[in-house]
Amino acid sequence: MNCYIITYDLRQPGRNYEALYEAIQSYGTWAHINQSTWAVVTTQSAVQIRDFLLNSMDANDSIFVVKSGTEAAWQNVICRHNWLQERL
């Protein structure tokens, strides 16, 4: 399994994006890193993740999915520090 970082810009102010958040959380192993940044652990590819999440987004929203690399640094993130250390 790999860890992927998902970041997005939602362009519809006031729209309810709960379906997107639920779709991300459906991966089971996830962390909400920053306002519009999540990490998920899955056997899927970046393309498969993107395509799945696009079903819960508007056509003008943007999304970026990248497989986690070998080095990372952070400060003041929303999720637990240990979650990132163990999975990135």
PDB file of N, CA, C and O in Angstrom:
ATOM      1  N   MET A   1       0.841  -1.175   0.000  1.00  0.00           N
ATOM      2  CA  MET A   1       0.000   0.000   0.000  1.00  0.00           C
ATOM      3  C   MET A   1       0.888   1.242   0.000  1.00  0.00           C
ATOM      4  O   MET A   1       1.986   1.252   0.557  1.00  0.00           O
ATOM      5  N   ASN A   2       0.378   2.274  -0.639  1.00  0.00           N
ATOM      6  CA  ASN A   2       1.112   3.531  -0.731  1.00  0.00           C
ATOM      7  C   ASN A   2       0.307   4.656  -0.107  1.00  0.00           C
ATOM      8  O   ASN A   2      -0.920   4.594  -0.019  1.00  0.00           O
ATOM      9  N   CYS A   3       1.021   5.680   0.322  1.00  0.00           N
ATOM     10  CA  CYS A   3       0.381   6.884   0.836  1.00  0.00           C
ATOM     11  C   CYS A   3       0.368   7.928  -0.272  1.00  0.00           C
ATOM     12  O   CYS A   3       1.386   8.171  -0.920  1.00  0.00           O
ATOM     13  N   TYR A   4      -0.790   8.542  -0.485  1.00  0.00           N
ATOM     14  CA  TYR A   4      -0.949   9.590  -1.491  1.00  0.00           C
ATOM     15  C   TYR A   4      -1.402  10.881  -0.821  1.00  0.00           C
ATOM     16  O   TYR A   4      -2.198  10.861   0.118  1.00  0.00           O
ATOM     17  N   ILE A   5      -0.894  11.984  -1.307  1.00  0.00           N
ATOM     18  CA  ILE A   5      -1.293  13.302  -0.850  1.00  0.00           C
ATOM     19  C   ILE A   5      -2.310  13.843  -1.848  1.00  0.00           C
ATOM     20  O   ILE A   5      -2.083  13.820  -3.058  1.00  0.00           O
ATOM     21  N   ILE A   6      -3.425  14.328  -1.329  1.00  0.00           N
ATOM     22  CA  ILE A   6      -4.496  14.898  -2.149  1.00  0.00           C
ATOM     23  C   ILE A   6      -4.653  16.355  -1.743  1.00  0.00           C
ATOM     24  O   ILE A   6      -4.815  16.659  -0.561  1.00  0.00           O
ATOM     25  N   THR A   7      -4.607  17.240  -2.699  1.00  0.00           N
ATOM     26  CA  THR A   7      -4.871  18.648  -2.439  1.00  0.00           C
ATOM     27  C   THR A   7      -5.815  19.157  -3.502  1.00  0.00           C
ATOM     28  O   THR A   7      -5.787  18.691  -4.641  1.00  0.00           O
ATOM     29  N   TYR A   8      -6.652  20.111  -3.137  1.00  0.00           N
ATOM     30  CA  TYR A   8      -7.677  20.576  -4.073  1.00  0.00           C
ATOM     31  C   TYR A   8      -8.050  22.026  -3.800  1.00  0.00           C
ATOM     32  O   TYR A   8      -7.800  22.555  -2.717  1.00  0.00           O
ATOM     33  N   ASP A   9      -8.647  22.653  -4.793  1.00  0.00           N
ATOM     34  CA  ASP A   9      -9.271  23.969  -4.663  1.00  0.00           C
ATOM     35  C   ASP A   9     -10.721  23.805  -5.075  1.00  0.00           C
ATOM     36  O   ASP A   9     -11.014  23.374  -6.190  1.00  0.00           O
ATOM     37  N   LEU A  10     -11.625  24.148  -4.176  1.00  0.00           N
ATOM     38  CA  LEU A  10     -13.060  24.082  -4.449  1.00  0.00           C
ATOM     39  C   LEU A  10     -13.541  25.483  -4.778  1.00  0.00           C
ATOM     40  O   LEU A  10     -13.419  26.402  -3.967  1.00  0.00           O
ATOM     41  N   ARG A  11     -14.079  25.635  -5.952  1.00  0.00           N
ATOM     42  CA  ARG A  11     -14.370  26.968  -6.461  1.00  0.00           C
ATOM     43  C   ARG A  11     -15.806  27.436  -6.260  1.00  0.00           C
ATOM     44  O   ARG A  11     -16.136  28.557  -6.647  1.00  0.00           O
ATOM     45  N   GLN A  12     -16.660  26.627  -5.675  1.00  0.00           N
ATOM     46  CA  GLN A  12     -18.055  27.012  -5.453  1.00  0.00           C
ATOM     47  C   GLN A  12     -18.242  27.430  -3.997  1.00  0.00           C
ATOM     48  O   GLN A  12     -18.414  26.572  -3.131  1.00  0.00           O
ATOM     49  N   PRO A  13     -18.211  28.728  -3.713  1.00  0.00           N
ATOM     50  CA  PRO A  13     -18.388  29.162  -2.325  1.00  0.00           C
ATOM     51  C   PRO A  13     -19.777  28.767  -1.809  1.00  0.00           C
ATOM     52  O   PRO A  13     -20.785  28.914  -2.501  1.00  0.00           O
ATOM     53  N   GLY A  14     -19.795  28.271  -0.597  1.00  0.00           N
ATOM     54  CA  GLY A  14     -21.054  27.920   0.024  1.00  0.00           C
ATOM     55  C   GLY A  14     -21.585  26.540  -0.346  1.00  0.00           C
ATOM     56  O   GLY A  14     -22.582  26.100   0.226  1.00  0.00           O
ATOM     57  N   ARG A  15     -20.952  25.852  -1.277  1.00  0.00           N
ATOM     58  CA  ARG A  15     -21.421  24.517  -1.668  1.00  0.00           C
ATOM     59  C   ARG A  15     -21.026  23.508  -0.597  1.00  0.00           C
ATOM     60  O   ARG A  15     -19.969  23.633   0.022  1.00  0.00           O
ATOM     61  N   ASN A  16     -21.867  22.521  -0.381  1.00  0.00           N
ATOM     62  CA  ASN A  16     -21.598  21.476   0.595  1.00  0.00           C
ATOM     63  C   ASN A  16     -20.720  20.404  -0.055  1.00  0.00           C
ATOM     64  O   ASN A  16     -21.143  19.738  -1.001  1.00  0.00           O
ATOM     65  N   TYR A  17     -19.529  20.245   0.441  1.00  0.00           N
ATOM     66  CA  TYR A  17     -18.596  19.267  -0.104  1.00  0.00           C
ATOM     67  C   TYR A  17     -18.459  18.045   0.804  1.00  0.00           C
ATOM     68  O   TYR A  17     -17.437  17.360   0.766  1.00  0.00           O
ATOM     69  N   GLU A  18     -19.474  17.768   1.614  1.00  0.00           N
ATOM     70  CA  GLU A  18     -19.433  16.602   2.499  1.00  0.00           C
ATOM     71  C   GLU A  18     -19.227  15.314   1.717  1.00  0.00           C
ATOM     72  O   GLU A  18     -18.550  14.406   2.199  1.00  0.00           O
ATOM     73  N   ALA A  19     -19.800  15.217   0.517  1.00  0.00           N
ATOM     74  CA  ALA A  19     -19.631  14.007  -0.296  1.00  0.00           C
ATOM     75  C   ALA A  19     -18.155  13.794  -0.644  1.00  0.00           C
ATOM     76  O   ALA A  19     -17.691  12.654  -0.673  1.00  0.00           O
ATOM     77  N   LEU A  20     -17.419  14.865  -0.905  1.00  0.00           N
ATOM     78  CA  LEU A  20     -15.993  14.755  -1.190  1.00  0.00           C
ATOM     79  C   LEU A  20     -15.248  14.272   0.044  1.00  0.00           C
ATOM     80  O   LEU A  20     -14.410  13.375  -0.048  1.00  0.00           O
ATOM     81  N   TYR A  21     -15.544  14.857   1.197  1.00  0.00           N
ATOM     82  CA  TYR A  21     -14.869  14.462   2.429  1.00  0.00           C
ATOM     83  C   TYR A  21     -15.169  12.996   2.761  1.00  0.00           C
ATOM     84  O   TYR A  21     -14.284  12.259   3.194  1.00  0.00           O
ATOM     85  N   GLU A  22     -16.404  12.585   2.557  1.00  0.00           N
ATOM     86  CA  GLU A  22     -16.775  11.190   2.806  1.00  0.00           C
ATOM     87  C   GLU A  22     -16.069  10.252   1.824  1.00  0.00           C
ATOM     88  O   GLU A  22     -15.666   9.151   2.198  1.00  0.00           O
ATOM     89  N   ALA A  23     -15.919  10.686   0.575  1.00  0.00           N
ATOM     90  CA  ALA A  23     -15.217   9.869  -0.416  1.00  0.00           C
ATOM     91  C   ALA A  23     -13.756   9.680  -0.008  1.00  0.00           C
ATOM     92  O   ALA A  23     -13.223   8.574  -0.105  1.00  0.00           O
ATOM     93  N   ILE A  24     -13.117  10.740   0.443  1.00  0.00           N
ATOM     94  CA  ILE A  24     -11.723  10.638   0.893  1.00  0.00           C
ATOM     95  C   ILE A  24     -11.639   9.708   2.101  1.00  0.00           C
ATOM     96  O   ILE A  24     -10.761   8.849   2.168  1.00  0.00           O
ATOM     97  N   GLN A  25     -12.541   9.880   3.038  1.00  0.00           N
ATOM     98  CA  GLN A  25     -12.522   9.062   4.251  1.00  0.00           C
ATOM     99  C   GLN A  25     -12.871   7.606   3.978  1.00  0.00           C
ATOM    100  O   GLN A  25     -12.570   6.737   4.796  1.00  0.00           O
ATOM    101  N   SER A  26     -13.503   7.327   2.842  1.00  0.00           N
ATOM    102  CA  SER A  26     -13.865   5.948   2.511  1.00  0.00           C
ATOM    103  C   SER A  26     -12.628   5.080   2.269  1.00  0.00           C
ATOM    104  O   SER A  26     -12.734   3.853   2.244  1.00  0.00           O
ATOM    105  N   TYR A  27     -11.471   5.692   2.094  1.00  0.00           N
ATOM    106  CA  TYR A  27     -10.244   4.914   1.935  1.00  0.00           C
ATOM    107  C   TYR A  27      -9.855   4.210   3.230  1.00  0.00           C
ATOM    108  O   TYR A  27      -9.011   3.313   3.217  1.00  0.00           O
ATOM    109  N   GLY A  28     -10.446   4.598   4.320  1.00  0.00           N
ATOM    110  CA  GLY A  28     -10.215   3.912   5.589  1.00  0.00           C
ATOM    111  C   GLY A  28      -9.030   4.439   6.368  1.00  0.00           C
ATOM    112  O   GLY A  28      -9.176   4.793   7.538  1.00  0.00           O
ATOM    113  N   THR A  29      -7.873   4.500   5.759  1.00  0.00           N
ATOM    114  CA  THR A  29      -6.683   5.053   6.404  1.00  0.00           C
ATOM    115  C   THR A  29      -6.408   6.402   5.776  1.00  0.00           C
ATOM    116  O   THR A  29      -5.923   6.484   4.648  1.00  0.00           O
ATOM    117  N   TRP A  30      -6.716   7.459   6.506  1.00  0.00           N
ATOM    118  CA  TRP A  30      -6.619   8.815   5.965  1.00  0.00           C
ATOM    119  C   TRP A  30      -6.245   9.783   7.084  1.00  0.00           C
ATOM    120  O   TRP A  30      -6.390   9.484   8.269  1.00  0.00           O
ATOM    121  N   ALA A  31      -5.763  10.940   6.673  1.00  0.00           N
ATOM    122  CA  ALA A  31      -5.492  12.042   7.598  1.00  0.00           C
ATOM    123  C   ALA A  31      -5.855  13.342   6.899  1.00  0.00           C
ATOM    124  O   ALA A  31      -5.583  13.517   5.711  1.00  0.00           O
ATOM    125  N   HIS A  32      -6.463  14.243   7.636  1.00  0.00           N
ATOM    126  CA  HIS A  32      -6.771  15.582   7.148  1.00  0.00           C
ATOM    127  C   HIS A  32      -5.603  16.461   7.579  1.00  0.00           C
ATOM    128  O   HIS A  32      -5.504  16.834   8.748  1.00  0.00           O
ATOM    129  N   ILE A  33      -4.720  16.792   6.642  1.00  0.00           N
ATOM    130  CA  ILE A  33      -3.456  17.461   6.971  1.00  0.00           C
ATOM    131  C   ILE A  33      -3.641  18.964   7.142  1.00  0.00           C
ATOM    132  O   ILE A  33      -3.237  19.530   8.158  1.00  0.00           O
ATOM    133  N   ASN A  34      -4.241  19.600   6.168  1.00  0.00           N
ATOM    134  CA  ASN A  34      -4.540  21.038   6.186  1.00  0.00           C
ATOM    135  C   ASN A  34      -5.926  21.239   5.593  1.00  0.00           C
ATOM    136  O   ASN A  34      -6.572  20.275   5.180  1.00  0.00           O
ATOM    137  N   GLN A  35      -6.378  22.457   5.549  1.00  0.00           N
ATOM    138  CA  GLN A  35      -7.738  22.769   5.093  1.00  0.00           C
ATOM    139  C   GLN A  35      -8.137  21.997   3.832  1.00  0.00           C
ATOM    140  O   GLN A  35      -9.201  21.378   3.806  1.00  0.00           O
ATOM    141  N   SER A  36      -7.321  22.023   2.809  1.00  0.00           N
ATOM    142  CA  SER A  36      -7.642  21.362   1.540  1.00  0.00           C
ATOM    143  C   SER A  36      -6.598  20.314   1.170  1.00  0.00           C
ATOM    144  O   SER A  36      -6.340  20.076  -0.011  1.00  0.00           O
ATOM    145  N   THR A  37      -6.001  19.689   2.179  1.00  0.00           N
ATOM    146  CA  THR A  37      -4.968  18.681   1.941  1.00  0.00           C
ATOM    147  C   THR A  37      -5.224  17.468   2.826  1.00  0.00           C
ATOM    148  O   THR A  37      -5.408  17.587   4.037  1.00  0.00           O
ATOM    149  N   TRP A  38      -5.229  16.305   2.193  1.00  0.00           N
ATOM    150  CA  TRP A  38      -5.441  15.041   2.889  1.00  0.00           C
ATOM    151  C   TRP A  38      -4.361  14.052   2.475  1.00  0.00           C
ATOM    152  O   TRP A  38      -3.671  14.258   1.477  1.00  0.00           O
ATOM    153  N   ALA A  39      -4.219  12.987   3.239  1.00  0.00           N
ATOM    154  CA  ALA A  39      -3.392  11.852   2.863  1.00  0.00           C
ATOM    155  C   ALA A  39      -4.249  10.600   2.992  1.00  0.00           C
ATOM    156  O   ALA A  39      -5.042  10.476   3.926  1.00  0.00           O
ATOM    157  N   VAL A  40      -4.089   9.679   2.057  1.00  0.00           N
ATOM    158  CA  VAL A  40      -4.787   8.397   2.122  1.00  0.00           C
ATOM    159  C   VAL A  40      -3.787   7.287   1.856  1.00  0.00           C
ATOM    160  O   VAL A  40      -2.798   7.484   1.150  1.00  0.00           O
ATOM    161  N   VAL A  41      -4.049   6.130   2.421  1.00  0.00           N
ATOM    162  CA  VAL A  41      -3.238   4.946   2.174  1.00  0.00           C
ATOM    163  C   VAL A  41      -4.111   3.959   1.414  1.00  0.00           C
ATOM    164  O   VAL A  41      -5.200   3.602   1.864  1.00  0.00           O
ATOM    165  N   THR A  42      -3.621   3.520   0.254  1.00  0.00           N
ATOM    166  CA  THR A  42      -4.431   2.678  -0.614  1.00  0.00           C
ATOM    167  C   THR A  42      -3.555   1.905  -1.593  1.00  0.00           C
ATOM    168  O   THR A  42      -2.374   2.209  -1.764  1.00  0.00           O
ATOM    169  N   THR A  43      -4.147   0.911  -2.224  1.00  0.00           N
ATOM    170  CA  THR A  43      -3.476   0.187  -3.304  1.00  0.00           C
ATOM    171  C   THR A  43      -3.796   0.813  -4.652  1.00  0.00           C
ATOM    172  O   THR A  43      -3.213   0.423  -5.664  1.00  0.00           O
ATOM    173  N   GLN A  44      -4.708   1.776  -4.687  1.00  0.00           N
ATOM    174  CA  GLN A  44      -5.067   2.431  -5.943  1.00  0.00           C
ATOM    175  C   GLN A  44      -3.939   3.329  -6.438  1.00  0.00           C
ATOM    176  O   GLN A  44      -3.039   3.691  -5.680  1.00  0.00           O
ATOM    177  N   SER A  45      -3.999   3.683  -7.715  1.00  0.00           N
ATOM    178  CA  SER A  45      -3.039   4.620  -8.304  1.00  0.00           C
ATOM    179  C   SER A  45      -3.538   6.050  -8.124  1.00  0.00           C
ATOM    180  O   SER A  45      -4.686   6.277  -7.743  1.00  0.00           O
ATOM    181  N   ALA A  46      -2.668   6.995  -8.399  1.00  0.00           N
ATOM    182  CA  ALA A  46      -3.052   8.414  -8.328  1.00  0.00           C
ATOM    183  C   ALA A  46      -4.202   8.704  -9.293  1.00  0.00           C
ATOM    184  O   ALA A  46      -5.120   9.449  -8.950  1.00  0.00           O
ATOM    185  N   VAL A  47      -4.162   8.133 -10.473  1.00  0.00           N
ATOM    186  CA  VAL A  47      -5.231   8.349 -11.468  1.00  0.00           C
ATOM    187  C   VAL A  47      -6.550   7.789 -10.950  1.00  0.00           C
ATOM    188  O   VAL A  47      -7.589   8.432 -11.095  1.00  0.00           O
ATOM    189  N   GLN A  48      -6.525   6.608 -10.354  1.00  0.00           N
ATOM    190  CA  GLN A  48      -7.754   6.014  -9.824  1.00  0.00           C
ATOM    191  C   GLN A  48      -8.333   6.859  -8.690  1.00  0.00           C
ATOM    192  O   GLN A  48      -9.548   7.043  -8.616  1.00  0.00           O
ATOM    193  N   ILE A  49      -7.480   7.370  -7.814  1.00  0.00           N
ATOM    194  CA  ILE A  49      -7.933   8.235  -6.721  1.00  0.00           C
ATOM    195  C   ILE A  49      -8.567   9.492  -7.288  1.00  0.00           C
ATOM    196  O   ILE A  49      -9.671   9.872  -6.898  1.00  0.00           O
ATOM    197  N   ARG A  50      -7.863  10.136  -8.211  1.00  0.00           N
ATOM    198  CA  ARG A  50      -8.385  11.356  -8.828  1.00  0.00           C
ATOM    199  C   ARG A  50      -9.745  11.111  -9.462  1.00  0.00           C
ATOM    200  O   ARG A  50     -10.691  11.860  -9.218  1.00  0.00           O
ATOM    201  N   ASP A  51      -9.846  10.072 -10.267  1.00  0.00           N
ATOM    202  CA  ASP A  51     -11.093   9.797 -10.966  1.00  0.00           C
ATOM    203  C   ASP A  51     -12.234   9.512  -9.993  1.00  0.00           C
ATOM    204  O   ASP A  51     -13.364   9.940 -10.227  1.00  0.00           O
ATOM    205  N   PHE A  52     -11.954   8.801  -8.914  1.00  0.00           N
ATOM    206  CA  PHE A  52     -12.969   8.514  -7.912  1.00  0.00           C
ATOM    207  C   PHE A  52     -13.448   9.798  -7.234  1.00  0.00           C
ATOM    208  O   PHE A  52     -14.650   9.992  -7.053  1.00  0.00           O
ATOM    209  N   LEU A  53     -12.520  10.668  -6.862  1.00  0.00           N
ATOM    210  CA  LEU A  53     -12.884  11.895  -6.148  1.00  0.00           C
ATOM    211  C   LEU A  53     -13.574  12.913  -7.054  1.00  0.00           C
ATOM    212  O   LEU A  53     -14.387  13.711  -6.587  1.00  0.00           O
ATOM    213  N   LEU A  54     -13.256  12.889  -8.332  1.00  0.00           N
ATOM    214  CA  LEU A  54     -13.911  13.813  -9.268  1.00  0.00           C
ATOM    215  C   LEU A  54     -15.430  13.643  -9.280  1.00  0.00           C
ATOM    216  O   LEU A  54     -16.153  14.583  -9.610  1.00  0.00           O
ATOM    217  N   ASN A  55     -15.914  12.467  -8.929  1.00  0.00           N
ATOM    218  CA  ASN A  55     -17.355  12.232  -8.866  1.00  0.00           C
ATOM    219  C   ASN A  55     -18.041  13.075  -7.804  1.00  0.00           C
ATOM    220  O   ASN A  55     -19.257  13.262  -7.851  1.00  0.00           O
ATOM    221  N   SER A  56     -17.272  13.588  -6.846  1.00  0.00           N
ATOM    222  CA  SER A  56     -17.819  14.388  -5.749  1.00  0.00           C
ATOM    223  C   SER A  56     -17.441  15.855  -5.859  1.00  0.00           C
ATOM    224  O   SER A  56     -17.621  16.615  -4.907  1.00  0.00           O
ATOM    225  N   MET A  57     -16.920  16.259  -7.010  1.00  0.00           N
ATOM    226  CA  MET A  57     -16.454  17.635  -7.200  1.00  0.00           C
ATOM    227  C   MET A  57     -17.172  18.276  -8.383  1.00  0.00           C
ATOM    228  O   MET A  57     -17.767  17.587  -9.211  1.00  0.00           O
ATOM    229  N   ASP A  58     -17.107  19.600  -8.448  1.00  0.00           N
ATOM    230  CA  ASP A  58     -17.638  20.321  -9.593  1.00  0.00           C
ATOM    231  C   ASP A  58     -16.610  20.337 -10.720  1.00  0.00           C
ATOM    232  O   ASP A  58     -15.417  20.142 -10.483  1.00  0.00           O
ATOM    233  N   ALA A  59     -17.069  20.567 -11.926  1.00  0.00           N
ATOM    234  CA  ALA A  59     -16.194  20.533 -13.107  1.00  0.00           C
ATOM    235  C   ALA A  59     -15.092  21.586 -13.047  1.00  0.00           C
ATOM    236  O   ALA A  59     -14.026  21.383 -13.630  1.00  0.00           O
ATOM    237  N   ASN A  60     -15.318  22.703 -12.361  1.00  0.00           N
ATOM    238  CA  ASN A  60     -14.297  23.751 -12.317  1.00  0.00           C
ATOM    239  C   ASN A  60     -13.403  23.673 -11.076  1.00  0.00           C
ATOM    240  O   ASN A  60     -12.518  24.512 -10.912  1.00  0.00           O
ATOM    241  N   ASP A  61     -13.613  22.688 -10.200  1.00  0.00           N
ATOM    242  CA  ASP A  61     -12.715  22.471  -9.065  1.00  0.00           C
ATOM    243  C   ASP A  61     -11.410  21.865  -9.564  1.00  0.00           C
ATOM    244  O   ASP A  61     -11.377  21.236 -10.622  1.00  0.00           O
ATOM    245  N   SER A  62     -10.347  22.051  -8.812  1.00  0.00           N
ATOM    246  CA  SER A  62      -9.069  21.441  -9.196  1.00  0.00           C
ATOM    247  C   SER A  62      -8.639  20.443  -8.137  1.00  0.00           C
ATOM    248  O   SER A  62      -8.991  20.564  -6.963  1.00  0.00           O
ATOM    249  N   ILE A  63      -7.863  19.449  -8.578  1.00  0.00           N
ATOM    250  CA  ILE A  63      -7.372  18.420  -7.665  1.00  0.00           C
ATOM    251  C   ILE A  63      -5.973  18.001  -8.102  1.00  0.00           C
ATOM    252  O   ILE A  63      -5.660  17.977  -9.292  1.00  0.00           O
ATOM    253  N   PHE A  64      -5.137  17.670  -7.118  1.00  0.00           N
ATOM    254  CA  PHE A  64      -3.778  17.199  -7.367  1.00  0.00           C
ATOM    255  C   PHE A  64      -3.547  16.008  -6.444  1.00  0.00           C
ATOM    256  O   PHE A  64      -3.740  16.115  -5.233  1.00  0.00           O
ATOM    257  N   VAL A  65      -3.135  14.876  -7.009  1.00  0.00           N
ATOM    258  CA  VAL A  65      -2.865  13.656  -6.240  1.00  0.00           C
ATOM    259  C   VAL A  65      -1.446  13.216  -6.547  1.00  0.00           C
ATOM    260  O   VAL A  65      -1.079  13.071  -7.714  1.00  0.00           O
ATOM    261  N   VAL A  66      -0.646  13.002  -5.515  1.00  0.00           N
ATOM    262  CA  VAL A  66       0.745  12.601  -5.720  1.00  0.00           C
ATOM    263  C   VAL A  66       1.110  11.507  -4.718  1.00  0.00           C
ATOM    264  O   VAL A  66       0.709  11.554  -3.555  1.00  0.00           O
ATOM    265  N   LYS A  67       1.869  10.531  -5.184  1.00  0.00           N
ATOM    266  CA  LYS A  67       2.357   9.469  -4.313  1.00  0.00           C
ATOM    267  C   LYS A  67       3.399  10.064  -3.370  1.00  0.00           C
ATOM    268  O   LYS A  67       4.294  10.792  -3.799  1.00  0.00           O
ATOM    269  N   SER A  68       3.278   9.756  -2.117  1.00  0.00           N
ATOM    270  CA  SER A  68       4.180  10.296  -1.111  1.00  0.00           C
ATOM    271  C   SER A  68       5.620   9.894  -1.402  1.00  0.00           C
ATOM    272  O   SER A  68       5.898   8.772  -1.825  1.00  0.00           O
ATOM    273  N   GLY A  69       6.518  10.827  -1.167  1.00  0.00           N
ATOM    274  CA  GLY A  69       7.937  10.582  -1.432  1.00  0.00           C
ATOM    275  C   GLY A  69       8.681  10.090  -0.214  1.00  0.00           C
ATOM    276  O   GLY A  69       8.098   9.483   0.683  1.00  0.00           O
ATOM    277  N   THR A  70       9.952  10.352  -0.190  1.00  0.00           N
ATOM    278  CA  THR A  70      10.803   9.832   0.883  1.00  0.00           C
ATOM    279  C   THR A  70      11.151  10.873   1.931  1.00  0.00           C
ATOM    280  O   THR A  70      11.772  10.544   2.941  1.00  0.00           O
ATOM    281  N   GLU A  71      10.770  12.105   1.715  1.00  0.00           N
ATOM    282  CA  GLU A  71      11.123  13.151   2.669  1.00  0.00           C
ATOM    283  C   GLU A  71       9.963  14.119   2.797  1.00  0.00           C
ATOM    284  O   GLU A  71       9.302  14.449   1.812  1.00  0.00           O
ATOM    285  N   ALA A  72       9.720  14.573   4.025  1.00  0.00           N
ATOM    286  CA  ALA A  72       8.646  15.534   4.258  1.00  0.00           C
ATOM    287  C   ALA A  72       8.961  16.338   5.512  1.00  0.00           C
ATOM    288  O   ALA A  72       9.705  15.887   6.383  1.00  0.00           O
ATOM    289  N   ALA A  73       8.397  17.510   5.591  1.00  0.00           N
ATOM    290  CA  ALA A  73       8.508  18.344   6.786  1.00  0.00           C
ATOM    291  C   ALA A  73       7.198  19.092   6.956  1.00  0.00           C
ATOM    292  O   ALA A  73       6.533  19.395   5.965  1.00  0.00           O
ATOM    293  N   TRP A  74       6.814  19.395   8.181  1.00  0.00           N
ATOM    294  CA  TRP A  74       5.548  20.067   8.410  1.00  0.00           C
ATOM    295  C   TRP A  74       5.546  20.771   9.749  1.00  0.00           C
ATOM    296  O   TRP A  74       6.395  20.529  10.607  1.00  0.00           O
ATOM    297  N   GLN A  75       4.579  21.641   9.905  1.00  0.00           N
ATOM    298  CA  GLN A  75       4.366  22.353  11.166  1.00  0.00           C
ATOM    299  C   GLN A  75       2.917  22.797  11.210  1.00  0.00           C
ATOM    300  O   GLN A  75       2.361  23.212  10.194  1.00  0.00           O
ATOM    301  N   ASN A  76       2.309  22.714  12.365  1.00  0.00           N
ATOM    302  CA  ASN A  76       0.945  23.178  12.610  1.00  0.00           C
ATOM    303  C   ASN A  76      -0.081  22.552  11.678  1.00  0.00           C
ATOM    304  O   ASN A  76      -0.962  23.241  11.164  1.00  0.00           O
ATOM    305  N   VAL A  77       0.034  21.249  11.463  1.00  0.00           N
ATOM    306  CA  VAL A  77      -0.944  20.543  10.644  1.00  0.00           C
ATOM    307  C   VAL A  77      -2.134  20.121  11.509  1.00  0.00           C
ATOM    308  O   VAL A  77      -2.040  20.089  12.736  1.00  0.00           O
ATOM    309  N   ILE A  78      -3.241  19.803  10.863  1.00  0.00           N
ATOM    310  CA  ILE A  78      -4.460  19.421  11.572  1.00  0.00           C
ATOM    311  C   ILE A  78      -4.346  18.018  12.157  1.00  0.00           C
ATOM    312  O   ILE A  78      -4.795  17.778  13.278  1.00  0.00           O
ATOM    313  N   CYS A  79      -3.750  17.090  11.412  1.00  0.00           N
ATOM    314  CA  CYS A  79      -3.715  15.693  11.842  1.00  0.00           C
ATOM    315  C   CYS A  79      -2.617  15.450  12.870  1.00  0.00           C
ATOM    316  O   CYS A  79      -1.801  16.326  13.156  1.00  0.00           O
ATOM    317  N   ARG A  80      -2.619  14.251  13.409  1.00  0.00           N
ATOM    318  CA  ARG A  80      -1.594  13.870  14.392  1.00  0.00           C
ATOM    319  C   ARG A  80      -0.228  13.751  13.724  1.00  0.00           C
ATOM    320  O   ARG A  80      -0.100  13.181  12.641  1.00  0.00           O
ATOM    321  N   HIS A  81       0.761  14.283  14.369  1.00  0.00           N
ATOM    322  CA  HIS A  81       2.150  14.236  13.909  1.00  0.00           C
ATOM    323  C   HIS A  81       2.583  12.788  13.663  1.00  0.00           C
ATOM    324  O   HIS A  81       3.238  12.495  12.663  1.00  0.00           O
ATOM    325  N   ASN A  82       2.218  11.893  14.569  1.00  0.00           N
ATOM    326  CA  ASN A  82       2.628  10.482  14.454  1.00  0.00           C
ATOM    327  C   ASN A  82       2.041   9.819  13.218  1.00  0.00           C
ATOM    328  O   ASN A  82       2.693   8.971  12.610  1.00  0.00           O
ATOM    329  N   TRP A  83       0.823  10.189  12.833  1.00  0.00           N
ATOM    330  CA  TRP A  83       0.201   9.588  11.648  1.00  0.00           C
ATOM    331  C   TRP A  83       1.084   9.849  10.438  1.00  0.00           C
ATOM    332  O   TRP A  83       1.346   8.940   9.651  1.00  0.00           O
ATOM    333  N   LEU A  84       1.537  11.069  10.290  1.00  0.00           N
ATOM    334  CA  LEU A  84       2.386  11.417   9.146  1.00  0.00           C
ATOM    335  C   LEU A  84       3.731  10.705   9.230  1.00  0.00           C
ATOM    336  O   LEU A  84       4.214  10.180   8.226  1.00  0.00           O
ATOM    337  N   GLN A  85       4.328  10.681  10.387  1.00  0.00           N
ATOM    338  CA  GLN A  85       5.634  10.024  10.537  1.00  0.00           C
ATOM    339  C   GLN A  85       5.560   8.554  10.144  1.00  0.00           C
ATOM    340  O   GLN A  85       6.482   8.036   9.514  1.00  0.00           O
ATOM    341  N   GLU A  86       4.498   7.892  10.499  1.00  0.00           N
ATOM    342  CA  GLU A  86       4.374   6.455  10.265  1.00  0.00           C
ATOM    343  C   GLU A  86       4.022   6.105   8.815  1.00  0.00           C
ATOM    344  O   GLU A  86       4.325   5.000   8.366  1.00  0.00           O
ATOM    345  N   ARG A  87       3.385   7.029   8.070  1.00  0.00           N
ATOM    346  CA  ARG A  87       2.837   6.654   6.773  1.00  0.00           C
ATOM    347  C   ARG A  87       3.428   7.354   5.568  1.00  0.00           C
ATOM    348  O   ARG A  87       3.302   6.853   4.451  1.00  0.00           O
ATOM    349  N   LEU A  88       4.063   8.487   5.756  1.00  0.00           N
ATOM    350  CA  LEU A  88       4.610   9.185   4.592  1.00  0.00           C
ATOM    351  C   LEU A  88       5.880   8.547   4.116  1.00  0.00           C
ATOM    352  O   LEU A  88       6.475   9.009   3.143  1.00  0.00           O
TER     353      LEU A  88
END
